[in-house]
Amino acid sequence: MDEDTGFLRDFIQEASEHLHDIEINMVEWERNPDDREIINSIFRPFHTIKGVAGFLNLQEVNRLSHQLESLLDEVRDGRICHSPELSDLIFDGVD
């Protein structure tokens, strides 16, 4: 039980850092919507959160992270473009 609590505590701390990084990179992406590296720097933390949430059986966090990761994957593939609505959706997911 204590081990599970420790894993969860570590996850919360790590996820908080990832979410902070995402917010910073989202602001930069709004300034430079064609910068592919910024998109990747937003995608990767969601991917990490998704994986660890899955490992910890945090299904809602895993599902939301997967949806946001999939959305960003569509941006990376050029199927959708940056827009204020897209930014709002990602910021809502972070919140």
FIKOLZA-1660 file (N, C-alpha, C; in steps of 0.1 Angstrom, whole numbers, plus 5000, padded with zeros to 4 digits):
% residues 95
   i   px   py   pz ch aa at
   1 5008 4988 5000  A  M  N
   1 5000 5000 5000  A  M CA
   1 5009 5013 5000  A  M  C
   2 5019 5013 5008  A  D  N
   2 5028 5024 5009  A  D CA
   2 5035 5026 4996  A  D  C
   3 5039 5015 4989  A  E  N
   3 5045 5016 4976  A  E CA
   3 5036 5022 4966  A  E  C
   4 5023 5019 4966  A  D  N
   4 5014 5025 4957  A  D CA
   4 5012 5039 4959  A  D  C
   5 5012 5043 4972  A  T  N
   5 5011 5058 4975  A  T CA
   5 5023 5065 4970  A  T  C
   6 5035 5059 4971  A  G  N
   6 5047 5065 4966  A  G CA
   6 5047 5067 4951  A  G  C
   7 5042 5056 4944  A  F  N
   7 5041 5057 4930  A  F CA
   7 5032 5069 4926  A  F  C
   8 5021 5069 4932  A  L  N
   8 5011 5080 4929  A  L CA
   8 5016 5093 4932  A  L  C
   9 5023 5095 4943  A  R  N
   9 5029 5108 4947  A  R CA
   9 5039 5112 4936  A  R  C
  10 5048 5102 4932  A  D  N
  10 5058 5105 4922  A  D CA
  10 5051 5109 4909  A  D  C
  11 5041 5102 4905  A  F  N
  11 5033 5105 4893  A  F CA
  11 5028 5119 4893  A  F  C
  12 5022 5123 4904  A  I  N
  12 5016 5136 4905  A  I CA
  12 5026 5147 4904  A  I  C
  13 5038 5145 4910  A  Q  N
  13 5049 5155 4909  A  Q CA
  13 5054 5156 4895  A  Q  C
  14 5056 5144 4889  A  E  N
  14 5061 5144 4875  A  E CA
  14 5051 5149 4865  A  E  C
  15 5039 5146 4867  A  A  N
  15 5028 5151 4858  A  A CA
  15 5027 5166 4859  A  A  C
  16 5028 5171 4871  A  S  N
  16 5027 5185 4873  A  S CA
  16 5038 5193 4866  A  S  C
  17 5050 5187 4866  A  E  N
  17 5061 5193 4859  A  E CA
  17 5059 5192 4844  A  E  C
  18 5054 5181 4839  A  H  N
  18 5050 5180 4824  A  H CA
  18 5040 5190 4820  A  H  C
  19 5029 5191 4828  A  L  N
  19 5018 5200 4825  A  L CA
  19 5023 5215 4825  A  L  C
  20 5032 5218 4834  A  H  N
  20 5038 5231 4834  A  H CA
  20 5046 5234 4821  A  H  C
  21 5054 5224 4817  A  D  N
  21 5062 5225 4804  A  D CA
  21 5052 5226 4792  A  D  C
  22 5041 5219 4792  A  I  N
  22 5031 5220 4782  A  I CA
  22 5026 5234 4781  A  I  C
  23 5022 5240 4792  A  E  N
  23 5017 5253 4792  A  E CA
  23 5027 5263 4786  A  E  C
  24 5039 5262 4790  A  I  N
  24 5050 5271 4785  A  I CA
  24 5051 5269 4770  A  I  C
  25 5051 5257 4765  A  N  N
  25 5053 5254 4751  A  N CA
  25 5040 5258 4743  A  N  C
  26 5029 5257 4749  A  M  N
  26 5017 5261 4742  A  M CA
  26 5017 5276 4739  A  M  C
  27 5022 5284 4748  A  V  N
  27 5023 5298 4746  A  V CA
  27 5033 5301 4734  A  V  C
  28 5044 5294 4734  A  E  N
  28 5054 5295 4724  A  E CA
  28 5048 5290 4710  A  E  C
  29 5040 5280 4711  A  W  N
  29 5033 5275 4698  A  W CA
  29 5024 5285 4692  A  W  C
  30 5017 5292 4701  A  E  N
  30 5007 5302 4696  A  E CA
  30 5015 5313 4689  A  E  C
  31 5027 5316 4693  A  R  N
  31 5036 5326 4687  A  R CA
  31 5042 5321 4674  A  R  C
  32 5044 5307 4673  A  N  N
  32 5051 5301 4662  A  N CA
  32 5044 5288 4658  A  N  C
  33 5032 5290 4652  A  P  N
  33 5023 5278 4650  A  P CA
  33 5029 5268 4640  A  P  C
  34 5039 5272 4632  A  D  N
  34 5045 5262 4622  A  D CA
  34 5057 5255 4627  A  D  C
  35 5061 5258 4639  A  D  N
  35 5074 5252 4645  A  D CA
  35 5070 5238 4649  A  D  C
  36 5075 5228 4642  A  R  N
  36 5072 5214 4644  A  R CA
  36 5079 5209 4658  A  R  C
  37 5090 5214 4661  A  E  N
  37 5096 5210 4674  A  E CA
  37 5088 5214 4686  A  E  C
  38 5082 5225 4685  A  I  N
  38 5073 5229 4696  A  I CA
  38 5061 5219 4697  A  I  C
  39 5056 5216 4686  A  I  N
  39 5045 5206 4686  A  I CA
  39 5050 5193 4693  A  I  C
  40 5062 5188 4689  A  N  N
  40 5067 5176 4695  A  N CA
  40 5069 5178 4710  A  N  C
  41 5073 5190 4714  A  S  N
  41 5076 5192 4729  A  S CA
  41 5063 5193 4737  A  S  C
  42 5052 5194 4730  A  I  N
  42 5039 5194 4737  A  I CA
  42 5034 5179 4736  A  I  C
  43 5036 5172 4725  A  F  N
  43 5032 5158 4724  A  F CA
  43 5039 5149 4734  A  F  C
  44 5052 5150 4735  A  R  N
  44 5059 5141 4743  A  R CA
  44 5055 5140 4758  A  R  C
  45 5053 5151 4765  A  P  N
  45 5048 5150 4778  A  P CA
  45 5034 5143 4780  A  P  C
  46 5025 5146 4770  A  F  N
  46 5012 5139 4771  A  F CA
  46 5014 5124 4769  A  F  C
  47 5024 5120 4760  A  H  N
  47 5027 5106 4758  A  H CA
  47 5032 5100 4771  A  H  C
  48 5041 5107 4778  A  T  N
  48 5046 5101 4790  A  T CA
  48 5035 5100 4801  A  T  C
  49 5027 5111 4802  A  I  N
  49 5016 5110 4812  A  I CA
  49 5007 5099 4809  A  I  C
  50 5004 5097 4796  A  K  N
  50 4995 5086 4792  A  K CA
  50 5001 5072 4797  A  K  C
  51 5013 5070 4794  A  G  N
  51 5019 5057 4797  A  G CA
  51 5020 5055 4812  A  G  C
  52 5024 5064 4820  A  V  N
  52 5025 5062 4834  A  V CA
  52 5011 5061 4840  A  V  C
  53 5001 5069 4835  A  A  N
  53 4988 5068 4840  A  A CA
  53 4982 5054 4837  A  A  C
  54 4985 5048 4826  A  G  N
  54 4981 5035 4822  A  G CA
  54 4987 5025 4832  A  G  C
  55 5000 5026 4834  A  F  N
  55 5007 5017 4844  A  F CA
  55 5000 5017 4858  A  F  C
  56 4996 5029 4862  A  L  N
  56 4991 5031 4875  A  L CA
  56 4975 5029 4875  A  L  C
  57 4970 5025 4864  A  N  N
  57 4956 5022 4862  A  N CA
  57 4947 5035 4865  A  N  C
  58 4952 5046 4862  A  L  N
  58 4945 5059 4863  A  L CA
  58 4938 5061 4850  A  L  C
  59 4926 5054 4848  A  Q  N
  59 4920 5053 4835  A  Q CA
  59 4916 5067 4829  A  Q  C
  60 4910 5075 4837  A  E  N
  60 4905 5088 4832  A  E CA
  60 4917 5097 4827  A  E  C
  61 4928 5097 4835  A  V  N
  61 4940 5105 4831  A  V CA
  61 4946 5098 4818  A  V  C
  62 4946 5085 4818  A  N  N
  62 4952 5078 4806  A  N CA
  62 4943 5081 4794  A  N  C
  63 4930 5081 4795  A  R  N
  63 4921 5083 4784  A  R CA
  63 4922 5098 4779  A  R  C
  64 4922 5108 4788  A  L  N
  64 4924 5122 4784  A  L CA
  64 4937 5124 4777  A  L  C
  65 4948 5119 4783  A  S  N
  65 4961 5121 4777  A  S CA
  65 4962 5115 4763  A  S  C
  66 4956 5103 4762  A  H  N
  66 4956 5096 4749  A  H CA
  66 4948 5105 4738  A  H  C
  67 4937 5110 4742  A  Q  N
  67 4929 5119 4733  A  Q CA
  67 4937 5131 4729  A  Q  C
  68 4944 5138 4738  A  L  N
  68 4952 5149 4735  A  L CA
  68 4964 5146 4727  A  L  C
  69 4970 5135 4730  A  E  N
  69 4981 5130 4722  A  E CA
  69 4977 5127 4708  A  E  C
  70 4966 5121 4706  A  S  N
  70 4961 5117 4693  A  S CA
  70 4958 5130 4685  A  S  C
  71 4952 5140 4691  A  L  N
  71 4950 5153 4685  A  L CA
  71 4963 5159 4680  A  L  C
  72 4972 5159 4689  A  L  N
  72 4985 5165 4685  A  L CA
  72 4992 5157 4674  A  L  C
  73 4990 5144 4674  A  D  N
  73 4996 5136 4664  A  D CA
  73 4990 5140 4650  A  D  C
  74 4977 5144 4650  A  E  N
  74 4971 5148 4638  A  E CA
  74 4977 5162 4633  A  E  C
  75 4981 5170 4643  A  V  N
  75 4987 5183 4639  A  V CA
  75 5001 5179 4634  A  V  C
  76 5008 5170 4640  A  R  N
  76 5022 5166 4635  A  R CA
  76 5021 5161 4621  A  R  C
  77 5010 5153 4618  A  D  N
  77 5008 5148 4604  A  D CA
  77 5003 5157 4594  A  D  C
  78 4999 5170 4599  A  G  N
  78 4994 5180 4590  A  G CA
  78 4979 5178 4586  A  G  C
  79 4972 5170 4593  A  R  N
  79 4958 5168 4591  A  R CA
  79 4949 5179 4597  A  R  C
  80 4954 5186 4608  A  I  N
  80 4948 5197 4613  A  I CA
  80 4958 5208 4616  A  I  C
  81 4954 5220 4617  A  C  N
  81 4963 5231 4619  A  C CA
  81 4961 5238 4632  A  C  C
  82 4971 5246 4637  A  H  N
  82 4969 5253 4649  A  H CA
  82 4957 5263 4647  A  H  C
  83 4950 5265 4658  A  S  N
  83 4939 5275 4658  A  S CA
  83 4937 5278 4673  A  S  C
  84 4931 5290 4675  A  P  N
  84 4928 5294 4689  A  P CA
  84 4919 5283 4696  A  P  C
  85 4910 5277 4689  A  E  N
  85 4901 5267 4694  A  E CA
  85 4909 5255 4699  A  E  C
  86 4919 5251 4690  A  L  N
  86 4927 5239 4694  A  L CA
  86 4935 5242 4706  A  L  C
  87 4941 5254 4707  A  S  N
  87 4948 5258 4719  A  S CA
  87 4939 5258 4731  A  S  C
  88 4927 5263 4730  A  D  N
  88 4918 5263 4741  A  D CA
  88 4915 5249 4746  A  D  C
  89 4914 5240 4736  A  L  N
  89 4911 5226 4740  A  L CA
  89 4922 5219 4747  A  L  C
  90 4934 5222 4742  A  I  N
  90 4946 5216 4749  A  I CA
  90 4948 5222 4763  A  I  C
  91 4946 5236 4764  A  F  N
  91 4947 5242 4777  A  F CA
  91 4936 5236 4787  A  F  C
  92 4924 5234 4782  A  D  N
  92 4914 5228 4790  A  D CA
  92 4918 5214 4795  A  D  C
  93 4925 5206 4786  A  G  N
  93 4930 5193 4790  A  G CA
  93 4940 5194 4800  A  G  C
  94 4949 5204 4799  A  V  N
  94 4959 5206 4810  A  V CA
  94 4953 5209 4823  A  V  C
  95 4943 5218 4823  A  D  N
  95 4936 5221 4835  A  D CA
  95 4929 5209 4841  A  D  C
% end
